[in-house]
Amino acid sequence: MKIHPTAIISPDACLEEGVEIGPYSIIGNDVKIGKNTVIGPHTVIDDYTHIGEGNRIFQFCSIGAPPQDLKFGGEKTRVVIGNFNTIREFVTIHRSTTADIGVTIIGDHNLLMAYTHVAHNCKLGNNIIMSNAATLAGHICIEDYAIISGLTGIHQFCRIGEHCMIGGASAVVKDIPPYVIAQGNHAKLFGLNLIGLKRRNFSEKTIKAISDAYRIIFRSKLLLEDAIKKVEAEVEDLPEVNHFVKFIKESERGVCR
């Protein structure tokens, strides 16, 4: 381990092989940091934070601070971060309240650019990109490979589907289905994320089926319930189509249209 002499490390912290801690950083109680994770200077890793291996956390980050929720009463809650994430300058990630999942979760291979914020009880999957100053309120779920562009704010309890892209400076107040492009204040849908799907090696057959489902649900002027039934009856039965329909059916806030 390479720990700068000015860093302050709690005796309760567990640091594995190859961890680096930069100057003036603070590591709190009951913190676990996996092997080969690098913590930059002037970073605070607060109590009850568990970080996996191979992460790169840049200077001036704050991870594991208590949530900005007036209902929070100091309970022992956690932030859990997976492996091989890049967390850039001035990122803030808050630990959870005891509500719903009771933990703030970030998966693997994510890129959180400078000044992004992940609030309490959020759950992020894998391979997500949050561009500069993108902001998540509490209780948000983001699926794999989603891209959230800069200066975008997402309302609490929203869900963001996999392989979607949200344009810059958007205000998201409803769920964003998988595979789409959304943008605006308030955010609206602008079709499928076709370039993203091709880059992720989706087959032409799968893209066509998703396109058919999208067209029926969002362009046919049918009632949502009737449109979903039409998709289930007419569109090819593929896992991606099933996920697209299931995501919309399970939406509690409603989906962007």
N, C-alpha and C positions, 0 to 999 in steps of 0.2 A: 504494500500500500504506500501511496505517496500522499501524505497529509501535511499541509503547510503548517508551520508552527503557530501561526496566528489563528487557525481554525479552532472552534470550540466544539468538542465532541462529547455528548453525554456518555457517561459510563454504561448506560443501559442500551446504547446503540450497538447494532451488529453490522459490521462492515466486512464483506467477504474479500477474497483475494483479488488484487488488481484494482481496487477502488482508489480513486484520486479525489482529494478534497482541496479546493483552492483557498487562497488567502481570505481570511475574515469570514468564512462561511460558518454557519451554525447548524449542528445536527442535534435534534432533540431526543427526548426519551422514547424508548420503544420504537426506534427507527431501524429498519432493515434495508441495507443497500447491497444488491447483488454484485457479483464479480465483474470487474472491468467497467463499471459505471464511473463516469467522470463528472464531478460536481465542480462547476466554475467558481470564481471568487464572489464574495458578497452575496451568497445564496443562503436562504433559510429553508431547511427541511424540518418541519415542525413535528410535534409528537404524533406517534401512531401511524407513521407513513411507511409503507413497504414498497420498495422499488426493486425491480428485477435487474437482470444483467445487461451489460452492453449499452446502457443508456448514456446519452450525452446531454447534460443539463448545463446551460450557459449561465453567465453571470447575472446577478440581480434577480433571480427567480425566487418566488415564495410558494412553497408546496406544503400543504397540510395545515394551513392556518384554519382556525375555527370558521364555520360558515357564517355568511352575512344573513342570518335568519333570526328574527326576533324570538322565535319559539325555541331556539337552541339554549339548552341549560347546562352546557359543559360536559355532556355525556362523552364517554370514550368511544369515539367513532374514528373511521380510518380513511385514508387514501391508499389505493392499491394501484401501482403502475407496473406494467409488464416489462417486456424486453425490447431492446434496440430502438427505443424512441429517441427523437431529437426534440429537445425543449429549449427554445431560443430565449433571448434576453427578455427580462421583465414579465415572463409568463407567471400567472397566478392560478393555482389549483387548490380549491378548498376541500377540507374533509366534510363528511356528510353530517346530516342530522340522523336521528333514529328512524325517520319515516321510510316507508317502502323498502328499497333494497338496503338501506342502512350503511352504505359505503359509496365513496366516489371511486369509479373504476376507469382506468385507461389501459387499453390492450397493448398490442405489440406493433412495432414498425410505424408508429405515427409521427407526423411532423407538426409540431405546434410552433408557429412562427412568433416573432416578437410581439409582446403586449396582448397575446390572446389570454382569455379568461375562461376557466372551467369551474362552474359553481358546484355547490353541494349536491350530492346524490345523482350526478350525471354518470352515464355509462357510455364509454366510447369503445368501439370495436378495434379493428386492426386496419393499418394502411390508410388512415384518415389524414387529410391535410387541412389544417386550419391556418388561413393566411393572416397577415398582420392585423391585430386589433379585432379579430372576430371574437364574439362574446357569447357565452352560453349562460343562460339563467339556470335555475335549479331543476333537477329531475328530468333532464333531457337525455334521450337515448339516440346515439348515432351509430348506424350500421357501417360495415366494412367499406372501404374505398370511397367514402363520401368526401367531397371537396367543398369547403366553406370559404368563400373568398373574403377579402379584407373588408373590415368595417361593418361586417354583418352582425346583427343582433338576433338571437333566437329566444323566443318566449318560453317561459317555464312549462314543463310537461309536454313539449313538442317531441316528435320523433322524426328522425331524418333517415331516409331509406338508403340502402346500399347503392354504390355506383352513381349517385346523383351529384349534380353540381349546382351550387347556389352562387349566383353572381354577386359582385361587390356592392357594398353599402345597402344590402337588402334588410328588410325587417320581416322576420318569419314569425307568424302568429298561429299557423296551423301546420299539420304534419306534411312533410314533403315525401311523396312516394318514391320508391326505388327507381333508378334508371333515368330520371328526368333532369331537365334544366329548369331552374326557378330563379326569378330575380324580381326585385322591386320592393316598394314600400306602399302597401303590404305586398309580399311576394306572390307572384302568379307563375303558372307553368307556361313554358315556351317550347314544349316538345320534349323529345327524348335526348339524352346525352349520347348521341350516336358516335361522336369521336371517341369519347371515353370508353364506350362499350367495345368498339373495334380495337382500341389500344389494349383492353383487357382480354382480347381474343375471344369475344363472344362470336358464335357462328352466325352466318347469315340467316339460317333457319330460326335461331333463337331471337335475333334482333327483329325479324319479321313478325314472329309471334308476339313479342312484347309490343311492337308497333300496332298490331291489330288490337290488342287489349287496350292500349292507350287510346286509340281512336274511338273505340266503342264506348269507353267509360267517360272520356272527356270531350269528345267531339260529336257524339250522336244525338245529343239533346234528350236522351232517355233519362228517366229517373235513375238515381244511382243503383238502387236495388235491382231494377230491371236490367240495367247495363251490366252489372256483375253476373246476373244469371245468363245473359247473352254471351258474355265472355266464357263462362264455364261450359256453355253448351257448344260454342262454335270455334273457339280458339284452341290450337293444339295444346295438349296437356303436357306442359314442360315445367320443370321445377321453378324456373324464373318467372313464368306466368303465374304459377300458383302462389309464389311469394308476393308478387305484385298485387294480386287480388286479396290475399290474406292480410297484407299490410293495410290496405284500404278498408277492408271489412272490420278490422280490429281498431281502427282509429277512434279515439274518444274525443279529440278536439275537432275532428273533421280534417279533410285534406285540402291543400291548395288546389284551386281549379283553374 
